[in-house]
Amino acid sequence: MSTAIDITDLHVTIGGSHILQGVSLQVASGEVVALLGRNGVGKTTTLRALMGLVPRSGAVRVGDQDVTRWPPHRIARLGVAYVPEDRDVFSALTVGENLRLAEQVAAPNYDGVYELFPELRQRTRQRAGTLSGGQQQMVAVARALLNEWPVLVVDEPSKGLAPRLVSELTDVLARVSATTTMLVVEQNLAVVRRLAQRVVVLDHGVVVHLGPVADLEDAGLMRQLLGVSA
Amino acid sequence: MTVLADLTFSAVALSAVYFLAASGLSLIYGLMDVLNFAHGLFMTLGAYAAWDLTTHLTSTLSAPLNFAVGVVAAILAGAVVAGLTELWLIRPLYGRPISQILVTIGLDLAAVGLLLGGFGSNSLSMPVPLWLFEATHWGSLNLPNADFVALIAGVVVLVGLEWFLRRTRYGIIIRAGVENRDMVRALGVDVGRAFTLVFVLGGAMAGLAGLLNSVVFSGDLVSPLQGDGLLIFAFIVVVIGGLGSIRGSAVAALLVGVVQDFSNYYLGTHPGMAEIGNLSVVLLLAVVLEWRPRGLFGGTL
């Protein structure tokens, strides 16, 4: 199986803090990998570095391309869709404008997006800033799915959502994962179990564990790595 | 009542020029975080381009046509110089705001120095249709035609900008970029093109503002320092309206124009009060910032 994402010895320093201290991980094509770890260990920074949103050193490859020095828009156009932490929808723009902004292919898949999130079809003229947290997450995910890109990078999709919405969103991501390579940061281990085949655990800016998702069932290991009972 | 109406009309025309000068400045800062101190230069060069062309190349045309050529020349000169400034000077300095400020101040000083060396410090007279210096009589009102031109230009640009920002893809990119530039890039959008476009648009409006400032408020005179004088008020308008807000700039320009004109008319004739209009504008700025530190419409386009 070919490698979709290949991160080698990734370092990120922001404001004097050495946040990532040599992260290496691979995601195979078609695979879903969950990036886990306590708060502040560098999970979001890893995704932002992958997208080119923070200065970084090391090597980042997407498919057969070395994108380490590429700007974010080129990395995205290579086929990497990104759902950031806290959604980052454009609050002053309407739902329709948020989606239109994400269009990068000749025939964006609006039908598919509206099939996954029927509610958005009725809200295209509504300002995104007036949506609930769950609806904003729908917009953020819909933006990422519009171009049917082969790689999806998702940061904490369930964060701050009600349990019912978490379940619905997980259903959507599970459907998408059938055709998409995914690297997902997620604290909700039930969501991780549902989506991922492998887990990567970070601590203090380095990878401290790589393994199959079944490792989540090892309560002692999870307590040691994440400080939680799985 | 007639005086009040005449005064209001004149203040609104002044506001239109302030809006033209400020809107580009506001867009550039809102999207790119660039405090562009060369914006005054774009205004000056717009006026000089119009003067040069209408005086030397197209002076044989009919007066209205010659003036129209001047308007196009001012817009193009502002747009081209602004675009080149972004590509050559600003682009290598993104993320370095102090360097950007210094390079735009340096560009302005150097270019104004060249203008002074090339054209002298005396103001130059631009050929404009006599109609511009006449007034339209409407009942008991005397409305200067030049004010009409400024007002129409301001309204056309405001409506055009609103249309552009709301209806076009680049407009959406700019509005989104003002809110969260990184996320726009992460969606696959080359924000660099939008940056250049915003500079070009801002420069075009500045060039037009420079020409209209000469025609409407300086008795058809063009001078090397005129843009820098107008830039101060443009910055005040941008800060009052809220950095990055076009609607804010429109409302703030109206406020500044009205306050300045009314203060000058009613108080400026008293001994020692010649600068009361400018002082009133600064007081207005202080009051607005005390009330709303981010300006009237800060954070929204």
Interface residues (C-beta under 8 A of the other chain):
Chain A: M51 G52 L53 P71 P72 H73 A76 R77 Y82 P84 D88 F90 S91 A92 L93 E97 N98 R100 L101 A102 Q104 R143 N147
Chain B: R169 I172 I173 R175 A176 E179 N180 D182 M183 V184 R185 A186 L187 G188 V189 D190 V191 T300 L301
